[in-house]
């Protein structure tokens, strides 16, 4: 075994042994799930650029950071989290360094479950056993396995049949301590015909190094409709690795918007599996600068016929930052009448900024309509000149064009206050990079 392999294996073991694992639960299945995850971690190593799925993303910096268990005490007040609140959200779950904060959370209506997982284990054991840890694969995935090994607090949303939530549910994950590792977890179960908007939001109250290792599972029953808005605005020195799995049943609809603008190194894996007649969109924006690295990997699996998928991922890369996009769409045998479109567009703001992009199609059916493509470029000088001819300065013209490039994704967010906040952030950040 090579020295590099020994080092990466030892690092995972240090994370596993570095903090106390949750006490045994009265639910035997949960104990077994955690134990299986511990065994999986012991068999794996930290991925390196020698691994095909990580060849553009070097996370060796993470292995050089000494991480400690997060302190359980939570001294945050409502004033501390006020800048991150979404005014439309009447229901909110807050987790501080991965630990549920009931004093900062707000209750949901009685007919739905929006709660910390641990308080619902006994009441909903059967359905939780069926879904928790069943969709986010731990085999071959060290970070999902680590998250599952420490599974205790988690955001749990259970939407009953035909329920319609007009207000978004806000899941707020706050990093408040330096040099710690946290394991945020989310499980959303949407029953037949329900409709809701879920905002999964990662923020920080400090700028030192720390590690967020998040896992989310979304399960949509027949005809369910979910809007999933994910915002990653971690601290400048943070490490953020997240895995999300979405399971779409017959004629369900999953609309996803992912915005990544924080963290020194971030990686987001989104896997979507679609049943007959399901529809999805998987849109994203990476807005990075300095020496940031933002990696987005997606896999849209048309497992059955008549599925429709749309994907638009954009990157705005400034400084010496590095963006990665790897999007794979698979159309399996028998998945006829599939309609799928995938696009990746990248705007490089400096000569040192760069991107690695790899859109992919694998088609095993003959009656389908599928397209994919990627573009990489800088601002169009003719467009800049046109705006200058209308009285704008060159700087303002470039700012406006850069903002418009990213705003196309932000416009797809259906929560107005969050949309406006992110638009302002995009405008401010693009102005400082030109």
N, C-alpha and C positions, 0 to 999 in steps of 0.2 A: 504493500500500500504506500502511495506516494506521500511526501511530507504535506502537500497541499490538502490531500484527502484526509489525512490525520488531523490537520488543523481545523478543517471545516466540520468534521465529525465531532471533534472535541468541543467546538463552539456550540453546536446544538445541544450537546450533553450538558454544557455549562448553563445554558438557558433552562434546560429541563431540571437541573439540580439547584439552580440559583434561587428558587423561591418555593415555598411550601405549596404543594398541590391541594386542591379542595378536599375537605373532609368527605369521607364516604357518605353517599346519599342513601336514603331509604329506598330509592328506586334502583333496583339491581341493574337494570338495563343501562342506566346512566353510568354506573361504576364500570360496567363492561366496556362502554363506549370510550371512556377515558383511558382505561387500561390498554385497549387496542391501539389508541393513539400514542400512548407512551412507547409501546413496542415498535410502532412504525417509526417514530422519531429516532429510536435507537439504531434502526437499520439504515437511516438516510444520512446524507451529508448536505451542507449548504451548497446550493447550485453555484457553478462558476461559468465563466465564458466558454468553457469546453463543452458545456451542455447546450444542445441545439436551441432549446427554448430560452436560453439565457445568454446567447453568444454576443448580443449587443449590450448587455446590461451587467456591468461589473459591480457586485455588491460587497466586494472584499472590504470596503471601508466599514461596513457594519460589523464585521468580525473583529475589528480593532477597537470597538467601543465596549467598555466595561459597563454592563447593565445590572442594576440592582432591582429587587422587588419594590413595587410602589408602596408607599406608606398608605395604610388603610384609612387614616383619618382624613376627613373632608371638611375643611374650614371655609369653603367657598360660600358666598352669599348670592342672593338674587342680583345684587348690583354687579358682582363679578361677571356674570354671564349675560347681562343685559345687552352688550353689543352684538351678541350672536343670536338673539331671539328673533323669531319670525312672527310678525304681528298677526298673520292669518291663522297661525297654529294655536288652537285651543287645547290641544293634547300634546304633551311633551314628555319624553323620557330622557334623563340626563345621566351620563356615566362619566365619572372623573377618574382618569387613569385606569379605566376598565371596570371600576366599581360603581354599582348603582347608587345614585344620590336621590333618595326619595324626597328630601327637603327642597330640591330644585326642580322636581318633576311635577306635572299636573295630570290629574286623573282623566280617564276617558269616560264616555257614556257607558251606561251599564250594559247595553246590548252588545258591545264589542270588548275584546280583551286587548288592552295596551298596557303591558305590565313587565316587571322584571321576571325573567324565566323562573327563578327559584320559588317564587310565591305561587306559581301555577302548576308545579310539578305533580303534586298529588291529585289535583282536581282534573287535570287534562293529561294524565300519564299516557293513556293509550295513543292519542293522536301525536303527542310529542315524541314518543318512542318510534312511531312510524316515520317521522320526518326529520327530527333533529339529528344532524350528522349523516343523513342518508343521501344528501344531494351534493354537498361539498366534499369531494373525494379526498381522503387522506392518503390513499395509496400513491406513493411517488411524490407527494407534496409535503415537504417538511414543515412549511409554515402553517398549512391547514391542520396538520397533525399536532403541532405545538399548541395552536389555539384550542383544539379539542381536548388536549391533555389537561388544560387548565380551565375547562368549561365550568363556570359557576353562574355569575351574573350574565344576563343577556337580555337584549330587547326582544320581547315577544309580542307580536301582533296577530290576533286571530279575528278575521272578519267573517261574520255570519252570512248565510245565504241572502242574496239580493240587497245587502246593506249598501248604502251610498253615503260616503263621508264627503261633505262639501268642503270642510276645512282640512288642510294637510296635517299629517302626524309628523312631528319633528323629533328625530332621534339625534341627540346632541352628544358627541363624544369629545370630552375635553382632556387635553394633556396639560397637567399642571406642575409636573415634577421633572427634573432633568435626570438623565442617565438611568431611566427606568424602562421596563418593557411592559406593555399592556396588551390585553387580548380581547378587544371588543367583539361581540357576537350579536348577530341579528337573525331572527327567524320570523318570516311573514307567511301566514297561511290565509289565503283568500278563497272563500267558499264560492259556490256557483252564483254567477250573476252579480257579484258585488263590485264596487268601484271605489277607489281611494287613491290618494297621493301620499307617498312616503318620502320624506326628506331625510337622507342619511348624511350627517354633517360632522366633519372632523376638523377641530380647531385647537389652538394652543394658547396658553397664557404665558409662555416663556419661550426663549429662542435657543436654548442649549440643546445638545444632542439627546435624543430618546428614540424609542422604537415602538411603533404601533403596528400590531399584527392582527388584522381584522378578517373576519369571515362572516358572510351573509348568505342566507338561503331564502329564496322566494318561491312559493308554490302556489300556482294559480289553478283553480278548478275550472270546469267548463264555463265558458262565457264570462269569466271574471276579467276585470279591467284594472290595471295598476299603472300609475305613473311613479317611476322610481327616479328621484333626483338625488344624485350623489355629489357632494362637494368636499374636496380635499384641500384644506388650506392650513396645513400643519406648519410648524416652525421652520425657520430657514436651515437648521442643522439636523432636522428630524429624518428618520427613516420610516417609510410607510409602505407596507406590503399588505395587499388585500386580495381576497378571493371571494367571488360572488357567483352563485349558481341560481339560475332561474328556470323553473320547470313549468312549461305552459301546456295545459290540457286543451281539449278540443274547443276551438273557436274562442279561445281566450286572447287577451290583448295586453302586451307588456311594453310600455314606453319608457325608455331609459335615457337619462342625460347625465353624463359624468363630466365634472369639471375638476381638473387637477392644476393647482397653481402653487402649492406649498411643497415642503420637504426638500432636503438635499438630494435624496434618492427615493423615488416612489415607483411602485409596480402595482398595476391593477389587472387581475385576471377575471374576465367576465365570460361565463359559459351559459348559453341559453339552449335548452332542448325543447323543440316544438312538436306538438301533436297535430292531428289533422285540422286544417282550417285555422290554425293559430296565426297571430300576427305579432310582430315585434318591430321596434326601432331601437337602435343602440348608437346614440349620438354622443360625441365627446369633444372636449376642448382641453388641450394641454397648453398652458400659458407659463413659460419658464424663462429664466434669465440666469446671469452669472455662470455658475458651474453646476446648475441643477441637472438632474437626469430624471425624466419621466417616461415610463414604459407602460404601454397599454397593450394587453393581449386579449383578444376576443375569439370566441368560438360559437358560431351560430349553427346549430344542428337541426336541419330539417329532417326529422325522423319519420314523418308521415306526409301525406299528400296535401295539396292545396294551401300550403303555408306561404305567408308573405313576410319578408324581412327587408328592412331598410337600415343602412348604416352610413353615417357621415361623421368622420373623425377629423378634427382640425388641430394643427399644432402651430403655435406662434413661439418661435425660438430666438432668444436674444443672447447677448454676451457670448460665452463659450459653452452654452447649454447644449444638451443632447436629448433629443426626443426619439422614442421608439414606438412604432406601431406594427403590430402583427395581428392581422385579422383573417380568420379562416371561416369560410362558409362551406358546410358539407350538405349535399343533397343525397340522401341514402336511396338504396334500391326501393322502388315502389312509390317514391315521393313525387309522383307526377303532379303537373300543374303548379309547381313551385315558382314563385316570383321573388327574386332576390336582387338587391342592388347594394353595392358597397363602394364607398369612396373615401380616400384619405388625401387631404390637401394640407401642405405645410408651407408656412411663410418664414423664411430665414431673414432675420433682421441684421445680422452681421456676418462677416467673412468667417468667423470662428464658430458660429452656430452650425449644428449639423443634425441630421435625422437619418434613421434607418427605418425603411418602411417595407412591409411585405404583405400585401393583400393576396389572399389565396381563395381559389374555388376548387372543390372536389365534388364532381357530379357523377352520380351513378344511376341517373334516370334520364330518359330521352325526351320527355315532353315538359321542358322547363324553360324559364326565361330568367337568365342570370347574367349580371354584369359586374365588373369590378375595375378599379383604376386608382392611380395615385398621381399627384402632381407635387412638385417641389420648386419653389422659386422665391424671388424677392419682389418687392413692390414694383409695379409697372410704371416706368418713367413717363409714359404717355398719359396715364391716369393722373400722376402727380402734376404734370405740366398742365393738364386740363383744369385741375382745381386751382393751380396758380393763376391761370388765365382768368379765373373768376374772382381773383382778389385775395386768395389765401396765401399765406407764407408757405415756403417749402416744408418747414417743420410741421405746421398745422395740417397741411395736406397729407403728409405721410402719417401723422397721428390719426387722422380721420379714416384713412384707408385701412390702416392696421386694425383700428377699433372695429370697423365694419366687417372685416374678415372674421373676427372672433365673435362678434355680436350675433351672427347668424345662428350659432349654437345656443347662446344665452337666451335668445328669443323663444326657444322651444321649451323653456321652463314655464310651467303654468302657475307659479306662485309669484305674484307681482312684486312684493317687497323684496324677496330674495333675488328675483330677476334684476330689479333696479340696483340693488346692492352690488351684485356681481358685474353689472354693466359699468358701474362706477369704478370698480376695481380694475376691470379690463382697460378702461380709458386711462386711469392713472398709471397703470403698469406699462402700457404701450407707449405712453408719452415719455416715460423715463428711459426707455430702451433705445430710442431713436436719436 
